[in-house]
Amino acid sequence: MNKNIIFEIILHGGNARSLAMEAINAAKKGKIKKAKSIIKSAKEEVNVAHNNQTKIIQGESAGEQTDVTLLMVHAQDHLMNAITVIDLAKEFVELYKRMEE
């Protein structure tokens, strides 16, 4: 397994999480349109991370050995946290939007 793929998951997962938090802060300031745009960027980042995860899964399905290292666990943690924070950010944006209305 290529370590670069793992680092790509960490990088893009981390970027996605940071963007999702940025979206929450924008919504908190009443910048709903900007928040939604930032969430879109976060989704794009998480998609890159997820696509890299899929490469690993496909390789394993094809018979390639996948070592579960601490680095791999860390990458998975980043990806799952990013997905969760994006989901929560979407809810926060909607909540702040309703509060403004």
Helices and strands as residue ranges (DSSP letters): H 3-28, H 32-61, H 70-100
